């Protein structure tokens, strides 16, 4: 059996956007890799953990359409398990 492979080279995003959910919360999302590829959604560790560009490097950008997202509160402070406004 083969060993573990390293990360893929640095991958630039195709686009990124902010989706307003309510007055307090916004979801940042981005796409990278092959826009016609197999979709893969990267789920980070939870509220407040964030997502970094290096997370794109776990996936083959020629095969996958890579979607990363994170939730944010106003003033770019991460939502910390906040369910109310």
Residue, then its C-alpha position, 0 to 999 in steps of 0.5 A: x500500500x502506498x504512503x500518504x501524499x502531500x498537499x496539492x500546490x497552492x490553489x487560487x480561488x475562482x470566486x468568493x462571496x458573502x451571503x447575508x443570512x440575517x442582521x447578525x450572520x453572514x456566510x463567506x463561501x468560495x469556489x476553487x478547482x475545476x468548476x465542472x468537477x465533482x463538488x466537495x464541501x470542506x466543513x471546518x471544525x466549527x464556529x470560530x475556527x475559520x477556513x484558510x486558503x491551505x484547506x484547498x490544497x487537500x483536494x485535487x483541483x483538476x478533479x474537484x470543484x472545491x467549496x469552502x465556507x465559514x460563518x461570520x458575525x458583524x464586524x468580522x467576528x466569528x459567530x461563536x455558537x450564537x443562535x439569536x440576533 
